[in-house]
Amino acid sequence: MTYTIVQTKDTEHIAEKQWGQNPTQIMFTMFTSCIGVVVKTTAGNIWGLHLVMTNDQNDFMTPDDMRSVVAQIPGGEQAFIIGQIRMWQDNLPQTYKILEDKINTYSQRNFYNRNDGIYGGRIQNGNLLPRP
């Protein structure tokens, strides 16, 4: 199985399986079953990744897929997950747990369970916050 993520330059519309980095803010495209990972990097930028439940073969994302994704998440002190967290916990509990364990390594972390919508993150006064 393969779960490929690619960089986008459009950090106001980070689509499924894309990541982007910006000095102050990022936004994802519409979430229906998706979650976003947002990190304030060691360099002080904001980094975002849009995750969808299926891998490149249209099968559910596996724990091995998530391990390969987690290895690409940058270091920092602040991070959060936003979006359909409960849906991932219900449908892909082992896979989601790998991501949750990674986010729990950051000294400041949050988990924002949200319904369908468009979300993102921003840095304000040095703090990582969700958008909107």
C-alpha positions as CSV (number, residue, x, y, z in Angstrom):
1,M,0.0,0.0,0.0
2,T,1.1,3.5,-0.6
3,Y,-0.1,6.8,0.8
4,T,1.7,9.6,-1.0
5,I,1.6,13.2,0.2
6,V,2.9,16.1,-2.0
7,Q,3.7,19.7,-1.3
8,T,1.4,22.5,-2.6
9,K,2.3,26.1,-3.0
10,D,-1.4,27.1,-2.5
11,T,-1.4,27.2,1.3
12,E,-4.9,28.7,1.4
13,H,-6.3,25.6,-0.4
14,I,-4.4,22.5,0.8
15,A,-6.2,19.6,-0.8
16,E,-6.3,15.9,0.1
17,K,-2.9,14.3,0.5
18,Q,-1.2,17.7,0.2
19,W,0.9,19.6,2.7
20,G,2.0,23.2,2.7
21,Q,4.0,25.7,4.8
22,N,3.5,29.4,5.3
23,P,4.9,31.9,7.8
24,T,1.5,32.9,9.3
25,Q,-1.5,30.8,8.2
26,I,-2.8,27.9,6.2
27,M,-6.3,26.7,5.1
28,F,-7.5,23.3,3.8
29,T,-10.1,22.5,1.2
30,M,-13.4,21.0,2.3
31,F,-13.4,18.3,4.9
32,T,-16.1,15.6,4.8
33,S,-14.2,12.6,6.3
34,C,-10.8,14.3,6.5
35,I,-8.6,15.6,9.2
36,G,-5.8,18.2,9.1
37,V,-2.5,18.2,11.0
38,V,-1.2,21.6,11.8
39,V,2.3,22.2,13.3
40,K,4.2,25.4,14.3
41,T,7.6,24.2,13.1
42,T,10.9,24.7,14.9
43,A,11.6,27.5,12.4
44,G,8.4,29.2,13.5
45,N,6.4,28.6,10.3
46,I,3.0,27.0,10.1
47,W,2.8,23.6,8.4
48,G,-0.4,21.8,7.4
49,L,-1.3,18.4,6.1
50,H,-4.7,17.3,4.7
51,L,-5.4,13.6,5.4
52,V,-8.1,11.5,3.7
53,M,-9.1,8.0,4.9
54,T,-8.1,6.2,1.7
55,N,-4.6,5.5,0.3
56,D,-3.4,5.6,-3.3
57,Q,-5.1,2.3,-4.1
58,N,-8.5,3.6,-2.8
59,D,-8.2,1.2,0.2
60,F,-8.5,2.5,3.8
61,M,-5.3,4.0,5.1
62,T,-3.3,1.4,7.0
63,P,-1.2,1.7,10.1
64,D,1.9,1.3,7.8
65,D,0.6,4.2,5.6
66,M,0.2,6.4,8.7
67,R,3.7,5.5,9.9
68,S,5.1,6.7,6.6
69,V,3.1,9.9,6.8
70,V,4.0,10.6,10.5
71,A,7.7,10.3,9.6
72,Q,7.2,13.4,7.4
73,I,5.6,15.6,10.0
74,P,8.1,18.3,11.1
75,G,9.4,19.0,14.6
76,G,8.1,21.8,16.7
77,E,6.5,22.6,20.1
78,Q,2.9,23.2,19.0
79,A,0.6,21.0,17.0
80,F,-3.1,20.1,16.6
81,I,-5.4,17.8,14.6
82,I,-8.7,19.3,13.3
83,G,-11.6,17.8,11.5
84,Q,-13.5,14.5,11.6
85,I,-11.5,13.0,14.5
86,R,-14.3,10.8,15.8
87,M,-14.9,9.4,12.4
88,W,-11.2,8.4,12.2
89,Q,-11.3,7.0,15.7
90,D,-14.5,4.9,14.9
91,N,-13.4,3.7,11.4
92,L,-9.5,3.6,11.6
93,P,-8.7,3.4,15.3
94,Q,-5.2,1.8,15.0
95,T,-4.2,4.0,12.1
96,Y,-5.5,7.2,13.9
97,K,-3.8,6.2,17.1
98,I,-0.4,6.4,15.4
99,L,-1.0,10.0,14.4
100,E,-2.4,10.9,17.8
101,D,0.7,9.5,19.5
102,K,2.9,11.7,17.2
103,I,0.9,14.8,18.1
104,N,1.1,13.9,21.8
105,T,4.9,14.3,21.5
106,Y,4.5,18.1,21.1
107,S,4.6,20.1,24.3
108,Q,1.5,22.1,23.3
109,R,-1.2,20.1,21.5
110,N,-4.9,20.2,20.8
111,F,-7.5,18.0,19.1
112,Y,-10.5,19.8,17.5
113,N,-13.2,17.4,16.5
114,R,-15.3,19.2,13.8
115,N,-18.1,18.3,11.4
116,D,-17.9,18.9,7.6
117,G,-16.3,22.3,6.9
118,I,-13.2,24.2,5.8
119,Y,-10.5,24.6,8.5
120,G,-7.0,25.7,8.9
121,G,-4.5,27.2,11.3
122,R,-2.7,30.4,12.1
123,I,0.0,31.8,14.3
124,Q,-1.1,34.7,16.5
125,N,1.1,36.2,19.1
126,G,3.3,33.2,18.8
127,N,0.5,30.7,19.5
128,L,-0.8,28.1,17.1
129,L,-4.6,28.5,16.7
130,P,-7.3,26.9,14.5
131,R,-9.0,28.8,11.6
132,P,-11.8,29.8,11.5
